[in-house]
Amino acid sequence: MAMSASEIEGMIKASLPQAEVEIRDLAGDGDHYAAHVVSPAFAGKSRIQQHRMVYDALGGKMGGTLHALQLTTGVPTS
């Protein structure tokens, strides 16, 4: 059972409400996505900590319902 891009975006925004989230389906199969997440909550955190926050937002779906996620994170520039 695959996840949709809107489901992934919704889960991330539920956990990180101020985040700007862009999701792309890389393979068209609902299993391989790229996510770009920009959030003020990431300020002062390492890239690993930022990625962990996103994975935590996905509530254990990684590796199960969500097979692969190419993740980039950042802090708003303005």
mmCIF file of the N, C-alpha and C atoms, coordinates in Angstrom:
data_MODEL
# 
_entry.id   MODEL 
# 
loop_
_atom_site.group_PDB 
_atom_site.id 
_atom_site.type_symbol 
_atom_site.label_atom_id 
_atom_site.label_alt_id 
_atom_site.label_comp_id 
_atom_site.label_asym_id 
_atom_site.label_entity_id 
_atom_site.label_seq_id 
_atom_site.pdbx_PDB_ins_code 
_atom_site.Cartn_x 
_atom_site.Cartn_y 
_atom_site.Cartn_z 
_atom_site.occupancy 
_atom_site.B_iso_or_equiv 
_atom_site.pdbx_formal_charge 
_atom_site.auth_seq_id 
_atom_site.auth_comp_id 
_atom_site.auth_asym_id 
_atom_site.auth_atom_id 
_atom_site.pdbx_PDB_model_num 
ATOM 1   N N  . MET A 1 1  ? 0.845  -1.187 0.000   1.00 0.00 ? 1  MET A N  1 
ATOM 2   C CA . MET A 1 1  ? 0.000  0.000  0.000   1.00 0.00 ? 1  MET A CA 1 
ATOM 3   C C  . MET A 1 1  ? 0.885  1.242  0.000   1.00 0.00 ? 1  MET A C  1 
ATOM 4   N N  . ALA A 1 2  ? 0.884  1.981  -1.086  1.00 0.00 ? 2  ALA A N  1 
ATOM 5   C CA . ALA A 1 2  ? 1.739  3.154  -1.255  1.00 0.00 ? 2  ALA A CA 1 
ATOM 6   C C  . ALA A 1 2  ? 1.107  4.383  -0.610  1.00 0.00 ? 2  ALA A C  1 
ATOM 7   N N  . MET A 1 3  ? 1.957  5.364  -0.362  1.00 0.00 ? 3  MET A N  1 
ATOM 8   C CA . MET A 1 3  ? 1.492  6.649  0.164   1.00 0.00 ? 3  MET A CA 1 
ATOM 9   C C  . MET A 1 3  ? 1.460  7.660  -0.978  1.00 0.00 ? 3  MET A C  1 
ATOM 10  N N  . SER A 1 4  ? 0.548  8.609  -0.902  1.00 0.00 ? 4  SER A N  1 
ATOM 11  C CA . SER A 1 4  ? 0.502  9.672  -1.901  1.00 0.00 ? 4  SER A CA 1 
ATOM 12  C C  . SER A 1 4  ? 1.373  10.840 -1.432  1.00 0.00 ? 4  SER A C  1 
ATOM 13  N N  . ALA A 1 5  ? 1.753  11.674 -2.382  1.00 0.00 ? 5  ALA A N  1 
ATOM 14  C CA . ALA A 1 5  ? 2.543  12.859 -2.059  1.00 0.00 ? 5  ALA A CA 1 
ATOM 15  C C  . ALA A 1 5  ? 1.796  13.749 -1.065  1.00 0.00 ? 5  ALA A C  1 
ATOM 16  N N  . SER A 1 6  ? 0.486  13.860 -1.219  1.00 0.00 ? 6  SER A N  1 
ATOM 17  C CA . SER A 1 6  ? -0.286 14.711 -0.315  1.00 0.00 ? 6  SER A CA 1 
ATOM 18  C C  . SER A 1 6  ? -0.321 14.141 1.101   1.00 0.00 ? 6  SER A C  1 
ATOM 19  N N  . GLU A 1 7  ? -0.329 12.801 1.232   1.00 0.00 ? 7  GLU A N  1 
ATOM 20  C CA . GLU A 1 7  ? -0.268 12.186 2.566   1.00 0.00 ? 7  GLU A CA 1 
ATOM 21  C C  . GLU A 1 7  ? 1.060  12.495 3.248   1.00 0.00 ? 7  GLU A C  1 
ATOM 22  N N  . ILE A 1 8  ? 2.149  12.372 2.489   1.00 0.00 ? 8  ILE A N  1 
ATOM 23  C CA . ILE A 1 8  ? 3.476  12.658 3.042   1.00 0.00 ? 8  ILE A CA 1 
ATOM 24  C C  . ILE A 1 8  ? 3.555  14.117 3.465   1.00 0.00 ? 8  ILE A C  1 
ATOM 25  N N  . GLU A 1 9  ? 3.112  15.008 2.591   1.00 0.00 ? 9  GLU A N  1 
ATOM 26  C CA . GLU A 1 9  ? 3.127  16.438 2.901   1.00 0.00 ? 9  GLU A CA 1 
ATOM 27  C C  . GLU A 1 9  ? 2.294  16.735 4.140   1.00 0.00 ? 9  GLU A C  1 
ATOM 28  N N  . GLY A 1 10 ? 1.130  16.132 4.237   1.00 0.00 ? 10 GLY A N  1 
ATOM 29  C CA . GLY A 1 10 ? 0.246  16.350 5.377   1.00 0.00 ? 10 GLY A CA 1 
ATOM 30  C C  . GLY A 1 10 ? 0.868  15.910 6.689   1.00 0.00 ? 10 GLY A C  1 
ATOM 31  N N  . MET A 1 11 ? 1.540  14.760 6.678   1.00 0.00 ? 11 MET A N  1 
ATOM 32  C CA . MET A 1 11 ? 2.174  14.260 7.900   1.00 0.00 ? 11 MET A CA 1 
ATOM 33  C C  . MET A 1 11 ? 3.314  15.173 8.340   1.00 0.00 ? 11 MET A C  1 
ATOM 34  N N  . ILE A 1 12 ? 4.098  15.652 7.369   1.00 0.00 ? 12 ILE A N  1 
ATOM 35  C CA . ILE A 1 12 ? 5.207  16.548 7.704   1.00 0.00 ? 12 ILE A CA 1 
ATOM 36  C C  . ILE A 1 12 ? 4.671  17.868 8.252   1.00 0.00 ? 12 ILE A C  1 
ATOM 37  N N  . LYS A 1 13 ? 3.648  18.414 7.593   1.00 0.00 ? 13 LYS A N  1 
ATOM 38  C CA . LYS A 1 13 ? 3.084  19.704 8.034   1.00 0.00 ? 13 LYS A CA 1 
ATOM 39  C C  . LYS A 1 13 ? 2.363  19.581 9.373   1.00 0.00 ? 13 LYS A C  1 
ATOM 40  N N  . ALA A 1 14 ? 1.828  18.407 9.681   1.00 0.00 ? 14 ALA A N  1 
ATOM 41  C CA . ALA A 1 14 ? 1.177  18.214 10.984  1.00 0.00 ? 14 ALA A CA 1 
ATOM 42  C C  . ALA A 1 14 ? 2.208  18.305 12.106  1.00 0.00 ? 14 ALA A C  1 
ATOM 43  N N  . SER A 1 15 ? 3.403  17.823 11.846  1.00 0.00 ? 15 SER A N  1 
ATOM 44  C CA . SER A 1 15 ? 4.458  17.833 12.853  1.00 0.00 ? 15 SER A CA 1 
ATOM 45  C C  . SER A 1 15 ? 5.264  19.132 12.826  1.00 0.00 ? 15 SER A C  1 
ATOM 46  N N  . LEU A 1 16 ? 5.408  19.714 11.646  1.00 0.00 ? 16 LEU A N  1 
ATOM 47  C CA . LEU A 1 16 ? 6.178  20.948 11.454  1.00 0.00 ? 16 LEU A CA 1 
ATOM 48  C C  . LEU A 1 16 ? 5.282  21.959 10.737  1.00 0.00 ? 16 LEU A C  1 
ATOM 49  N N  . PRO A 1 17 ? 4.344  22.580 11.479  1.00 0.00 ? 17 PRO A N  1 
ATOM 50  C CA . PRO A 1 17 ? 3.290  23.386 10.834  1.00 0.00 ? 17 PRO A CA 1 
ATOM 51  C C  . PRO A 1 17 ? 3.790  24.574 10.015  1.00 0.00 ? 17 PRO A C  1 
ATOM 52  N N  . GLN A 1 18 ? 4.968  25.106 10.333  1.00 0.00 ? 18 GLN A N  1 
ATOM 53  C CA . GLN A 1 18 ? 5.460  26.265 9.589   1.00 0.00 ? 18 GLN A CA 1 
ATOM 54  C C  . GLN A 1 18 ? 6.315  25.859 8.394   1.00 0.00 ? 18 GLN A C  1 
ATOM 55  N N  . ALA A 1 19 ? 6.424  24.577 8.149   1.00 0.00 ? 19 ALA A N  1 
ATOM 56  C CA . ALA A 1 19 ? 7.299  24.083 7.081   1.00 0.00 ? 19 ALA A CA 1 
ATOM 57  C C  . ALA A 1 19 ? 6.725  24.356 5.699   1.00 0.00 ? 19 ALA A C  1 
ATOM 58  N N  . GLU A 1 20 ? 7.634  24.636 4.775   1.00 0.00 ? 20 GLU A N  1 
ATOM 59  C CA . GLU A 1 20 ? 7.307  24.636 3.354   1.00 0.00 ? 20 GLU A CA 1 
ATOM 60  C C  . GLU A 1 20 ? 7.747  23.267 2.849   1.00 0.00 ? 20 GLU A C  1 
ATOM 61  N N  . VAL A 1 21 ? 6.823  22.536 2.245   1.00 0.00 ? 21 VAL A N  1 
ATOM 62  C CA . VAL A 1 21 ? 7.095  21.149 1.850   1.00 0.00 ? 21 VAL A CA 1 
ATOM 63  C C  . VAL A 1 21 ? 6.820  20.986 0.363   1.00 0.00 ? 21 VAL A C  1 
ATOM 64  N N  . GLU A 1 22 ? 7.802  20.426 -0.337  1.00 0.00 ? 22 GLU A N  1 
ATOM 65  C CA . GLU A 1 22 ? 7.633  20.100 -1.755  1.00 0.00 ? 22 GLU A CA 1 
ATOM 66  C C  . GLU A 1 22 ? 7.945  18.619 -1.924  1.00 0.00 ? 22 GLU A C  1 
ATOM 67  N N  . ILE A 1 23 ? 6.990  17.878 -2.462  1.00 0.00 ? 23 ILE A N  1 
ATOM 68  C CA . ILE A 1 23 ? 7.133  16.428 -2.638  1.00 0.00 ? 23 ILE A CA 1 
ATOM 69  C C  . ILE A 1 23 ? 7.077  16.110 -4.132  1.00 0.00 ? 23 ILE A C  1 
ATOM 70  N N  . ARG A 1 24 ? 8.004  15.285 -4.594  1.00 0.00 ? 24 ARG A N  1 
ATOM 71  C CA . ARG A 1 24 ? 7.981  14.811 -5.984  1.00 0.00 ? 24 ARG A CA 1 
ATOM 72  C C  . ARG A 1 24 ? 8.016  13.289 -5.992  1.00 0.00 ? 24 ARG A C  1 
ATOM 73  N N  . ASP A 1 25 ? 7.185  12.694 -6.837  1.00 0.00 ? 25 ASP A N  1 
ATOM 74  C CA . ASP A 1 25 ? 7.190  11.239 -7.030  1.00 0.00 ? 25 ASP A CA 1 
ATOM 75  C C  . ASP A 1 25 ? 8.263  10.940 -8.070  1.00 0.00 ? 25 ASP A C  1 
ATOM 76  N N  . LEU A 1 26 ? 9.357  10.317 -7.648  1.00 0.00 ? 26 LEU A N  1 
ATOM 77  C CA . LEU A 1 26 ? 10.511 10.125 -8.519  1.00 0.00 ? 26 LEU A CA 1 
ATOM 78  C C  . LEU A 1 26 ? 10.301 9.055  -9.581  1.00 0.00 ? 26 LEU A C  1 
ATOM 79  N N  . ALA A 1 27 ? 9.572  8.009  -9.266  1.00 0.00 ? 27 ALA A N  1 
ATOM 80  C CA . ALA A 1 27 ? 9.444  6.880  -10.181 1.00 0.00 ? 27 ALA A CA 1 
ATOM 81  C C  . ALA A 1 27 ? 8.019  6.699  -10.712 1.00 0.00 ? 27 ALA A C  1 
ATOM 82  N N  . GLY A 1 28 ? 7.078  7.501  -10.219 1.00 0.00 ? 28 GLY A N  1 
ATOM 83  C CA . GLY A 1 28 ? 5.690  7.361  -10.644 1.00 0.00 ? 28 GLY A CA 1 
ATOM 84  C C  . GLY A 1 28 ? 5.001  6.139  -10.072 1.00 0.00 ? 28 GLY A C  1 
ATOM 85  N N  . ASP A 1 29 ? 5.622  5.544  -9.035  1.00 0.00 ? 29 ASP A N  1 
ATOM 86  C CA . ASP A 1 29 ? 5.079  4.308  -8.473  1.00 0.00 ? 29 ASP A CA 1 
ATOM 87  C C  . ASP A 1 29 ? 4.498  4.479  -7.067  1.00 0.00 ? 29 ASP A C  1 
ATOM 88  N N  . GLY A 1 30 ? 4.543  5.710  -6.530  1.00 0.00 ? 30 GLY A N  1 
ATOM 89  C CA . GLY A 1 30 ? 4.012  5.937  -5.189  1.00 0.00 ? 30 GLY A CA 1 
ATOM 90  C C  . GLY A 1 30 ? 4.885  5.371  -4.092  1.00 0.00 ? 30 GLY A C  1 
ATOM 91  N N  . ASP A 1 31 ? 6.091  4.950  -4.428  1.00 0.00 ? 31 ASP A N  1 
ATOM 92  C CA . ASP A 1 31 ? 7.003  4.366  -3.439  1.00 0.00 ? 31 ASP A CA 1 
ATOM 93  C C  . ASP A 1 31 ? 8.315  5.131  -3.290  1.00 0.00 ? 31 ASP A C  1 
ATOM 94  N N  . HIS A 1 32 ? 8.683  5.911  -4.296  1.00 0.00 ? 32 HIS A N  1 
ATOM 95  C CA . HIS A 1 32 ? 9.971  6.605  -4.300  1.00 0.00 ? 32 HIS A CA 1 
ATOM 96  C C  . HIS A 1 32 ? 9.731  8.101  -4.476  1.00 0.00 ? 32 HIS A C  1 
ATOM 97  N N  . TYR A 1 33 ? 9.969  8.849  -3.407  1.00 0.00 ? 33 TYR A N  1 
ATOM 98  C CA . TYR A 1 33 ? 9.701  10.270 -3.418  1.00 0.00 ? 33 TYR A CA 1 
ATOM 99  C C  . TYR A 1 33 ? 10.946 11.078 -3.092  1.00 0.00 ? 33 TYR A C  1 
ATOM 100 N N  . ALA A 1 34 ? 10.915 12.333 -3.509  1.00 0.00 ? 34 ALA A N  1 
ATOM 101 C CA . ALA A 1 34 ? 11.895 13.318 -3.068  1.00 0.00 ? 34 ALA A CA 1 
ATOM 102 C C  . ALA A 1 34 ? 11.119 14.375 -2.295  1.00 0.00 ? 34 ALA A C  1 
ATOM 103 N N  . ALA A 1 35 ? 11.644 14.763 -1.149  1.00 0.00 ? 35 ALA A N  1 
ATOM 104 C CA . ALA A 1 35 ? 11.001 15.795 -0.335  1.00 0.00 ? 35 ALA A CA 1 
ATOM 105 C C  . ALA A 1 35 ? 12.003 16.903 -0.051  1.00 0.00 ? 35 ALA A C  1 
ATOM 106 N N  . HIS A 1 36 ? 11.561 18.143 -0.252  1.00 0.00 ? 36 HIS A N  1 
ATOM 107 C CA . HIS A 1 36 ? 12.354 19.310 0.119   1.00 0.00 ? 36 HIS A CA 1 
ATOM 108 C C  . HIS A 1 36 ? 11.553 20.025 1.203   1.00 0.00 ? 36 HIS A C  1 
ATOM 109 N N  . VAL A 1 37 ? 12.126 20.119 2.401   1.00 0.00 ? 37 VAL A N  1 
ATOM 110 C CA . VAL A 1 37 ? 11.413 20.677 3.550   1.00 0.00 ? 37 VAL A CA 1 
ATOM 111 C C  . VAL A 1 37 ? 12.225 21.840 4.110   1.00 0.00 ? 37 VAL A C  1 
ATOM 112 N N  . VAL A 1 38 ? 11.600 23.011 4.172   1.00 0.00 ? 38 VAL A N  1 
ATOM 113 C CA . VAL A 1 38 ? 12.223 24.199 4.738   1.00 0.00 ? 38 VAL A CA 1 
ATOM 114 C C  . VAL A 1 38 ? 11.388 24.617 5.942   1.00 0.00 ? 38 VAL A C  1 
ATOM 115 N N  . SER A 1 39 ? 12.032 24.711 7.111   1.00 0.00 ? 39 SER A N  1 
ATOM 116 C CA . SER A 1 39 ? 11.287 25.032 8.326   1.00 0.00 ? 39 SER A CA 1 
ATOM 117 C C  . SER A 1 39 ? 12.130 25.850 9.297   1.00 0.00 ? 39 SER A C  1 
ATOM 118 N N  . PRO A 1 40 ? 11.516 26.865 9.927   1.00 0.00 ? 40 PRO A N  1 
ATOM 119 C CA . PRO A 1 40 ? 12.244 27.587 10.969  1.00 0.00 ? 40 PRO A CA 1 
ATOM 120 C C  . PRO A 1 40 ? 12.593 26.699 12.163  1.00 0.00 ? 40 PRO A C  1 
ATOM 121 N N  . ALA A 1 41 ? 11.884 25.574 12.313  1.00 0.00 ? 41 ALA A N  1 
ATOM 122 C CA . ALA A 1 41 ? 12.164 24.639 13.409  1.00 0.00 ? 41 ALA A CA 1 
ATOM 123 C C  . ALA A 1 41 ? 13.543 23.995 13.259  1.00 0.00 ? 41 ALA A C  1 
ATOM 124 N N  . PHE A 1 42 ? 14.124 24.060 12.064  1.00 0.00 ? 42 PHE A N  1 
ATOM 125 C CA . PHE A 1 42 ? 15.429 23.461 11.814  1.00 0.00 ? 42 PHE A CA 1 
ATOM 126 C C  . PHE A 1 42 ? 16.594 24.361 12.239  1.00 0.00 ? 42 PHE A C  1 
ATOM 127 N N  . ALA A 1 43 ? 16.310 25.603 12.585  1.00 0.00 ? 43 ALA A N  1 
ATOM 128 C CA . ALA A 1 43 ? 17.376 26.548 12.931  1.00 0.00 ? 43 ALA A CA 1 
ATOM 129 C C  . ALA A 1 43 ? 18.237 25.999 14.063  1.00 0.00 ? 43 ALA A C  1 
ATOM 130 N N  . GLY A 1 44 ? 19.554 26.041 13.867  1.00 0.00 ? 44 GLY A N  1 
ATOM 131 C CA . GLY A 1 44 ? 20.489 25.598 14.894  1.00 0.00 ? 44 GLY A CA 1 
ATOM 132 C C  . GLY A 1 44 ? 20.652 24.095 14.995  1.00 0.00 ? 44 GLY A C  1 
ATOM 133 N N  . LYS A 1 45 ? 19.976 23.347 14.116  1.00 0.00 ? 45 LYS A N  1 
ATOM 134 C CA . LYS A 1 45 ? 20.060 21.887 14.167  1.00 0.00 ? 45 LYS A CA 1 
ATOM 135 C C  . LYS A 1 45 ? 20.948 21.387 13.029  1.00 0.00 ? 45 LYS A C  1 
ATOM 136 N N  . SER A 1 46 ? 21.621 20.263 13.269  1.00 0.00 ? 46 SER A N  1 
ATOM 137 C CA . SER A 1 46 ? 22.445 19.654 12.224  1.00 0.00 ? 46 SER A CA 1 
ATOM 138 C C  . SER A 1 46 ? 21.538 19.054 11.159  1.00 0.00 ? 46 SER A C  1 
ATOM 139 N N  . ARG A 1 47 ? 22.116 18.760 9.998   1.00 0.00 ? 47 ARG A N  1 
ATOM 140 C CA . ARG A 1 47 ? 21.355 18.142 8.910   1.00 0.00 ? 47 ARG A CA 1 
ATOM 141 C C  . ARG A 1 47 ? 20.754 16.812 9.384   1.00 0.00 ? 47 ARG A C  1 
ATOM 142 N N  . ILE A 1 48 ? 21.519 16.046 10.150  1.00 0.00 ? 48 ILE A N  1 
ATOM 143 C CA . ILE A 1 48 ? 21.011 14.768 10.667  1.00 0.00 ? 48 ILE A CA 1 
ATOM 144 C C  . ILE A 1 48 ? 19.811 14.998 11.582  1.00 0.00 ? 48 ILE A C  1 
ATOM 145 N N  . GLN A 1 49 ? 19.895 15.987 12.455  1.00 0.00 ? 49 GLN A N  1 
ATOM 146 C CA . GLN A 1 49 ? 18.769 16.292 13.354  1.00 0.00 ? 49 GLN A CA 1 
ATOM 147 C C  . GLN A 1 49 ? 17.546 16.741 12.547  1.00 0.00 ? 49 GLN A C  1 
ATOM 148 N N  . GLN A 1 50 ? 17.771 17.540 11.509  1.00 0.00 ? 50 GLN A N  1 
ATOM 149 C CA . GLN A 1 50 ? 16.665 17.995 10.660  1.00 0.00 ? 50 GLN A CA 1 
ATOM 150 C C  . GLN A 1 50 ? 15.987 16.803 9.984   1.00 0.00 ? 50 GLN A C  1 
ATOM 151 N N  . HIS A 1 51 ? 16.789 15.905 9.442   1.00 0.00 ? 51 HIS A N  1 
ATOM 152 C CA . HIS A 1 51 ? 16.225 14.730 8.763   1.00 0.00 ? 51 HIS A CA 1 
ATOM 153 C C  . HIS A 1 51 ? 15.472 13.848 9.752   1.00 0.00 ? 51 HIS A C  1 
ATOM 154 N N  . ARG A 1 52 ? 16.026 13.702 10.956  1.00 0.00 ? 52 ARG A N  1 
ATOM 155 C CA . ARG A 1 52 ? 15.345 12.894 11.983  1.00 0.00 ? 52 ARG A CA 1 
ATOM 156 C C  . ARG A 1 52 ? 13.978 13.495 12.307  1.00 0.00 ? 52 ARG A C  1 
ATOM 157 N N  . MET A 1 53 ? 13.879 14.818 12.363  1.00 0.00 ? 53 MET A N  1 
ATOM 158 C CA . MET A 1 53 ? 12.594 15.469 12.646  1.00 0.00 ? 53 MET A CA 1 
ATOM 159 C C  . MET A 1 53 ? 11.567 15.130 11.562  1.00 0.00 ? 53 MET A C  1 
ATOM 160 N N  . VAL A 1 54 ? 12.013 15.104 10.310  1.00 0.00 ? 54 VAL A N  1 
ATOM 161 C CA . VAL A 1 54 ? 11.102 14.760 9.216   1.00 0.00 ? 54 VAL A CA 1 
ATOM 162 C C  . VAL A 1 54 ? 10.703 13.287 9.299   1.00 0.00 ? 54 VAL A C  1 
ATOM 163 N N  . TYR A 1 55 ? 11.684 12.405 9.531   1.00 0.00 ? 55 TYR A N  1 
ATOM 164 C CA . TYR A 1 55 ? 11.372 10.976 9.650   1.00 0.00 ? 55 TYR A CA 1 
ATOM 165 C C  . TYR A 1 55 ? 10.433 10.725 10.832  1.00 0.00 ? 55 TYR A C  1 
ATOM 166 N N  . ASP A 1 56 ? 10.641 11.431 11.945  1.00 0.00 ? 56 ASP A N  1 
ATOM 167 C CA . ASP A 1 56 ? 9.741  11.305 13.094  1.00 0.00 ? 56 ASP A CA 1 
ATOM 168 C C  . ASP A 1 56 ? 8.324  11.732 12.715  1.00 0.00 ? 56 ASP A C  1 
ATOM 169 N N  . ALA A 1 57 ? 8.221  12.784 11.891  1.00 0.00 ? 57 ALA A N  1 
ATOM 170 C CA . ALA A 1 57 ? 6.911  13.267 11.453  1.00 0.00 ? 57 ALA A CA 1 
ATOM 171 C C  . ALA A 1 57 ? 6.177  12.203 10.640  1.00 0.00 ? 57 ALA A C  1 
ATOM 172 N N  . LEU A 1 58 ? 6.944  11.339 9.979   1.00 0.00 ? 58 LEU A N  1 
ATOM 173 C CA . LEU A 1 58 ? 6.337  10.295 9.151   1.00 0.00 ? 58 LEU A CA 1 
ATOM 174 C C  . LEU A 1 58 ? 5.927  9.072  9.964   1.00 0.00 ? 58 LEU A C  1 
ATOM 175 N N  . GLY A 1 59 ? 6.142  9.119  11.251  1.00 0.00 ? 59 GLY A N  1 
ATOM 176 C CA . GLY A 1 59 ? 5.601  8.120  12.167  1.00 0.00 ? 59 GLY A CA 1 
ATOM 177 C C  . GLY A 1 59 ? 5.924  6.677  11.847  1.00 0.00 ? 59 GLY A C  1 
ATOM 178 N N  . GLY A 1 60 ? 7.154  6.399  11.486  1.00 0.00 ? 60 GLY A N  1 
ATOM 179 C CA . GLY A 1 60 ? 7.539  5.014  11.242  1.00 0.00 ? 60 GLY A CA 1 
ATOM 180 C C  . GLY A 1 60 ? 7.125  4.459  9.892   1.00 0.00 ? 60 GLY A C  1 
ATOM 181 N N  . LYS A 1 61 ? 6.665  5.310  8.987   1.00 0.00 ? 61 LYS A N  1 
ATOM 182 C CA . LYS A 1 61 ? 6.254  4.844  7.655   1.00 0.00 ? 61 LYS A CA 1 
ATOM 183 C C  . LYS A 1 61 ? 7.462  4.540  6.768   1.00 0.00 ? 61 LYS A C  1 
ATOM 184 N N  . MET A 1 62 ? 8.625  5.133  7.073   1.00 0.00 ? 62 MET A N  1 
ATOM 185 C CA . MET A 1 62 ? 9.819  4.913  6.262   1.00 0.00 ? 62 MET A CA 1 
ATOM 186 C C  . MET A 1 62 ? 10.201 3.439  6.285   1.00 0.00 ? 62 MET A C  1 
ATOM 187 N N  . GLY A 1 63 ? 10.509 2.902  5.112   1.00 0.00 ? 63 GLY A N  1 
ATOM 188 C CA . GLY A 1 63 ? 10.920 1.513  5.017   1.00 0.00 ? 63 GLY A CA 1 
ATOM 189 C C  . GLY A 1 63 ? 9.749  0.547  4.979   1.00 0.00 ? 63 GLY A C  1 
ATOM 190 N N  . GLY A 1 64 ? 8.574  1.037  5.303   1.00 0.00 ? 64 GLY A N  1 
ATOM 191 C CA . GLY A 1 64 ? 7.379  0.197  5.264   1.00 0.00 ? 64 GLY A CA 1 
ATOM 192 C C  . GLY A 1 64 ? 6.464  0.690  4.160   1.00 0.00 ? 64 GLY A C  1 
ATOM 193 N N  . THR A 1 65 ? 5.459  1.487  4.544   1.00 0.00 ? 65 THR A N  1 
ATOM 194 C CA . THR A 1 65 ? 4.526  2.052  3.576   1.00 0.00 ? 65 THR A CA 1 
ATOM 195 C C  . THR A 1 65 ? 5.248  2.953  2.591   1.00 0.00 ? 65 THR A C  1 
ATOM 196 N N  . LEU A 1 66 ? 6.232  3.686  3.094   1.00 0.00 ? 66 LEU A N  1 
ATOM 197 C CA . LEU A 1 66 ? 7.018  4.595  2.261   1.00 0.00 ? 66 LEU A CA 1 
ATOM 198 C C  . LEU A 1 66 ? 8.382  3.959  2.051   1.00 0.00 ? 66 LEU A C  1 
ATOM 199 N N  . HIS A 1 67 ? 8.621  3.496  0.841   1.00 0.00 ? 67 HIS A N  1 
ATOM 200 C CA . HIS A 1 67 ? 9.830  2.721  0.566   1.00 0.00 ? 67 HIS A CA 1 
ATOM 201 C C  . HIS A 1 67 ? 11.096 3.583  0.555   1.00 0.00 ? 67 HIS A C  1 
ATOM 202 N N  . ALA A 1 68 ? 11.073 4.709  -0.161  1.00 0.00 ? 68 ALA A N  1 
ATOM 203 C CA . ALA A 1 68 ? 12.282 5.523  -0.287  1.00 0.00 ? 68 ALA A CA 1 
ATOM 204 C C  . ALA A 1 68 ? 11.928 7.001  -0.320  1.00 0.00 ? 68 ALA A C  1 
ATOM 205 N N  . LEU A 1 69 ? 12.714 7.790  0.398   1.00 0.00 ? 69 LEU A N  1 
ATOM 206 C CA . LEU A 1 69 ? 12.517 9.233  0.436   1.00 0.00 ? 69 LEU A CA 1 
ATOM 207 C C  . LEU A 1 69 ? 13.874 9.910  0.315   1.00 0.00 ? 69 LEU A C  1 
ATOM 208 N N  . GLN A 1 70 ? 14.054 10.627 -0.775  1.00 0.00 ? 70 GLN A N  1 
ATOM 209 C CA . GLN A 1 70 ? 15.258 11.437 -0.972  1.00 0.00 ? 70 GLN A CA 1 
ATOM 210 C C  . GLN A 1 70 ? 14.963 12.777 -0.313  1.00 0.00 ? 70 GLN A C  1 
ATOM 211 N N  . LEU A 1 71 ? 15.663 13.089 0.761   1.00 0.00 ? 71 LEU A N  1 
ATOM 212 C CA . LEU A 1 71 ? 15.297 14.209 1.610   1.00 0.00 ? 71 LEU A CA 1 
ATOM 213 C C  . LEU A 1 71 ? 16.342 15.315 1.579   1.00 0.00 ? 71 LEU A C  1 
ATOM 214 N N  . THR A 1 72 ? 15.880 16.542 1.365   1.00 0.00 ? 72 THR A N  1 
ATOM 215 C CA . THR A 1 72 ? 16.713 17.727 1.556   1.00 0.00 ? 72 THR A CA 1 
ATOM 216 C C  . THR A 1 72 ? 15.966 18.651 2.507   1.00 0.00 ? 72 THR A C  1 
ATOM 217 N N  . THR A 1 73 ? 16.710 19.263 3.425   1.00 0.00 ? 73 THR A N  1 
ATOM 218 C CA . THR A 1 73 ? 16.094 20.145 4.418   1.00 0.00 ? 73 THR A CA 1 
ATOM 219 C C  . THR A 1 73 ? 16.870 21.453 4.461   1.00 0.00 ? 73 THR A C  1 
ATOM 220 N N  . GLY A 1 74 ? 16.215 22.479 5.001   1.00 0.00 ? 74 GLY A N  1 
ATOM 221 C CA . GLY A 1 74 ? 16.873 23.766 5.155   1.00 0.00 ? 74 GLY A CA 1 
ATOM 222 C C  . GLY A 1 74 ? 16.072 24.691 6.031   1.00 0.00 ? 74 GLY A C  1 
ATOM 223 N N  . VAL A 1 75 ? 16.685 25.818 6.334   1.00 0.00 ? 75 VAL A N  1 
ATOM 224 C CA . VAL A 1 75 ? 16.085 26.872 7.148   1.00 0.00 ? 75 VAL A CA 1 
ATOM 225 C C  . VAL A 1 75 ? 15.708 28.013 6.207   1.00 0.00 ? 75 VAL A C  1 
ATOM 226 N N  . PRO A 1 76 ? 14.563 28.674 6.416   1.00 0.00 ? 76 PRO A N  1 
ATOM 227 C CA . PRO A 1 76 ? 14.203 29.801 5.549   1.00 0.00 ? 76 PRO A CA 1 
ATOM 228 C C  . PRO A 1 76 ? 15.313 30.858 5.541   1.00 0.00 ? 76 PRO A C  1 
ATOM 229 N N  . THR A 1 77 ? 15.538 31.449 4.381   1.00 0.00 ? 77 THR A N  1 
ATOM 230 C CA . THR A 1 77 ? 16.617 32.427 4.252   1.00 0.00 ? 77 THR A CA 1 
ATOM 231 C C  . THR A 1 77 ? 16.189 33.840 4.600   1.00 0.00 ? 77 THR A C  1 
ATOM 232 N N  . SER A 1 78 ? 14.888 34.094 4.659   1.00 0.00 ? 78 SER A N  1 
ATOM 233 C CA . SER A 1 78 ? 14.450 35.444 5.005   1.00 0.00 ? 78 SER A CA 1 
ATOM 234 C C  . SER A 1 78 ? 13.381 35.441 6.053   1.00 0.00 ? 78 SER A C  1 
# 
